[in-house]
Amino acid sequence: MSSNKNLMSENLKAEIAKELGVYDVVKRDGGWENVSSKQCGSMVAKAIEIANRSV
């Protein structure tokens, strides 16, 4: 089974993070590792919403 960790582009992740107010954590800490699981879940839900709108 192949592992694809880059399912979302960095630009899309940044756009969603900015919209949800999470991007400050990413900028302050220099990466995504300190974004909480709850915030990541919200980002995934938003990405799914965006994908569904584009279909």
Backbone as a chain_set.jsonl record, in Angstrom:
{"seq": "MSSNKNLMSENLKAEIAKELGVYDVVKRDGGWENVSSKQCGSMVAKAIEIANRSV", "coords": {"N": [[0.839, -1.174, 0.0], [0.6, 2.156, -0.872], [1.894, 5.172, 0.531], [0.654, 8.34, 0.641], [1.386, 11.342, 1.583], [0.863, 13.91, 0.8], [-1.802, 14.847, 0.03], [-3.267, 17.156, -0.102], [-2.502, 20.254, -1.567], [0.117, 22.52, -0.592], [-0.636, 25.179, -0.881], [-3.46, 25.042, -0.823], [-3.842, 23.992, 1.76], [-2.797, 26.131, 3.267], [-4.559, 28.189, 2.541], [-7.024, 27.234, 3.563], [-6.342, 27.021, 6.266], [-5.885, 29.706, 6.89], [-8.473, 30.706, 6.548], [-9.79, 29.395, 8.615], [-8.514, 30.354, 10.794], [-6.195, 29.161, 11.731], [-3.729, 29.432, 10.674], [-1.924, 31.176, 11.893], [-0.743, 29.697, 13.945], [0.748, 27.874, 12.461], [2.556, 29.572, 11.112], [3.834, 30.809, 13.311], [5.028, 28.654, 14.678], [6.453, 27.431, 12.714], [5.638, 25.237, 11.172], [3.386, 22.443, 10.51], [3.13, 20.633, 12.574], [2.321, 21.404, 15.16], [-0.326, 22.004, 15.052], [-3.493, 21.385, 16.288], [-5.267, 18.235, 16.634], [-8.012, 18.521, 16.457], [-8.224, 20.938, 15.049], [-6.998, 20.143, 12.676], [-8.862, 18.255, 11.841], [-11.02, 19.947, 11.331], [-9.96, 21.317, 9.183], [-9.765, 19.277, 7.29], [-12.473, 18.648, 6.969], [-13.342, 21.053, 5.828], [-11.862, 21.001, 3.442], [-13.038, 18.792, 2.201], [-15.6, 19.795, 1.865], [-15.076, 21.863, 0.026], [-14.145, 20.313, -2.123], [-16.45, 18.851, -2.744], [-18.107, 20.887, -3.642], [-16.895, 21.517, -6.032], [-17.396, 19.437, -7.71]], "CA": [[0.0, 0.0, 0.0], [1.373, 3.389, -1.021], [1.575, 6.249, 1.472], [0.712, 9.646, -0.002], [1.158, 12.324, 2.629], [0.575, 15.213, 0.217], [-3.071, 14.798, -0.674], [-3.651, 18.555, -0.313], [-1.357, 21.114, -1.869], [0.473, 23.468, 0.469], [-1.452, 26.389, -1.072], [-4.818, 24.773, -0.337], [-3.766, 23.909, 3.223], [-2.6, 27.483, 3.8], [-5.807, 28.936, 2.332], [-8.012, 26.745, 4.52], [-5.86, 27.385, 7.605], [-6.149, 31.14, 7.071], [-9.917, 30.875, 6.682], [-10.217, 28.862, 9.904], [-7.755, 31.011, 11.858], [-5.16, 28.246, 12.211], [-2.461, 29.716, 9.999], [-1.011, 31.846, 12.821], [0.0, 28.641, 14.636], [1.708, 27.335, 11.496], [3.604, 30.578, 10.907], [4.56, 31.039, 14.561], [5.809, 27.475, 15.054], [7.262, 26.987, 11.577], [5.185, 23.996, 10.548], [2.046, 21.931, 10.779], [3.123, 19.64, 13.646], [1.694, 21.9, 16.382], [-1.756, 22.237, 14.824], [-4.195, 20.337, 17.039], [-6.05, 17.249, 15.88], [-9.334, 19.112, 16.218], [-8.058, 21.913, 13.968], [-6.745, 19.372, 11.452], [-10.15, 17.696, 11.442], [-11.795, 21.041, 10.742], [-9.372, 21.603, 7.873], [-10.159, 18.183, 6.39], [-13.898, 18.839, 6.673], [-13.431, 22.185, 4.893], [-11.341, 20.543, 2.149], [-14.07, 17.939, 1.615], [-16.668, 20.706, 1.442], [-14.6, 22.521, -1.196], [-14.102, 19.293, -3.183], [-17.827, 18.53, -3.113], [-18.648, 22.014, -4.412], [-16.276, 21.587, -7.347], [-17.792, 18.262, -8.49]], "C": [[0.884, 1.237, 0.0], [0.925, 4.438, -0.015], [1.745, 7.581, 0.766], [0.354, 10.708, 1.021], [0.764, 13.69, 2.088], [-0.702, 15.184, -0.606], [-3.603, 16.195, -0.957], [-2.392, 19.352, -0.621], [-1.098, 22.053, -0.699], [-0.365, 24.741, 0.351], [-2.87, 26.197, -0.548], [-4.832, 24.682, 1.18], [-3.645, 25.294, 3.839], [-3.881, 28.301, 3.678], [-6.87, 28.534, 3.35], [-7.62, 27.139, 5.939], [-6.107, 28.86, 7.883], [-7.625, 31.385, 7.312], [-10.414, 30.438, 8.064], [-9.444, 29.461, 11.08], [-6.64, 30.164, 12.456], [-3.775, 28.645, 11.701], [-1.453, 30.415, 10.91], [-0.153, 30.832, 13.575], [1.089, 28.097, 13.718], [2.869, 28.309, 11.306], [4.467, 30.749, 12.152], [5.516, 29.889, 14.866], [6.633, 26.899, 13.904], [6.85, 25.673, 10.948], [3.825, 23.559, 11.045], [1.985, 21.037, 12.007], [2.462, 20.117, 14.941], [0.236, 22.302, 16.204], [-2.497, 21.075, 15.484], [-4.973, 19.402, 16.111], [-7.424, 17.798, 15.527], [-9.259, 20.107, 15.061], [-7.794, 21.207, 12.642], [-8.039, 18.764, 10.927], [-11.043, 18.735, 10.793], [-11.276, 21.383, 9.351], [-9.766, 20.535, 6.861], [-11.625, 18.327, 6.0], [-14.092, 19.966, 5.666], [-12.943, 21.777, 3.508], [-12.358, 19.654, 1.441], [-15.225, 18.783, 1.103], [-16.299, 21.393, 0.125], [-14.611, 21.542, -2.361], [-15.512, 18.962, -3.665], [-18.46, 19.655, -3.938], [-18.106, 22.028, -5.84], [-16.667, 20.421, -8.248], [-19.048, 18.534, -9.254]], "O": [[1.816, 1.338, 0.797], [-0.267, 4.582, 0.26], [2.847, 7.923, 0.338], [-0.821, 10.951, 1.298], [0.364, 14.556, 2.866], [-0.682, 15.466, -1.804], [-4.311, 16.401, -1.942], [-1.346, 19.144, -0.006], [-1.999, 22.341, 0.089], [-0.761, 25.32, 1.364], [-3.42, 27.088, 0.099], [-5.726, 25.229, 1.825], [-4.318, 25.597, 4.824], [-4.247, 29.025, 4.604], [-7.538, 29.391, 3.93], [-8.473, 27.545, 6.728], [-6.496, 29.225, 8.992], [-7.994, 32.177, 8.179], [-11.34, 31.033, 8.615], [-9.695, 29.109, 12.232], [-6.192, 30.426, 13.572], [-2.763, 28.222, 12.26], [-0.246, 30.263, 10.718], [1.028, 31.077, 13.818], [2.222, 27.884, 14.15], [4.032, 27.907, 11.339], [5.692, 30.823, 12.057], [6.661, 30.107, 15.261], [7.422, 25.977, 14.107], [7.652, 25.053, 10.249], [3.202, 24.212, 11.882], [0.888, 20.704, 12.454], [2.075, 19.28, 15.757], [-0.366, 22.879, 17.11], [-2.159, 19.913, 15.26], [-5.286, 19.74, 14.97], [-7.933, 17.567, 14.431], [-10.131, 20.118, 14.192], [-8.305, 21.622, 11.603], [-8.287, 18.755, 9.721], [-11.742, 18.445, 9.823], [-12.053, 21.699, 8.451], [-10.066, 20.848, 5.708], [-11.981, 18.148, 4.836], [-14.911, 19.852, 4.753], [-13.542, 22.164, 2.505], [-12.525, 19.746, 0.225], [-15.766, 18.518, 0.03], [-17.126, 21.489, -0.782], [-15.034, 21.892, -3.463], [-15.739, 18.81, -4.865], [-19.261, 19.391, -4.835], [-18.781, 22.498, -6.756], [-16.31, 20.408, -9.427], [-19.537, 17.661, -9.969]]}, "num_chains": 1, "name": "protein.A"}
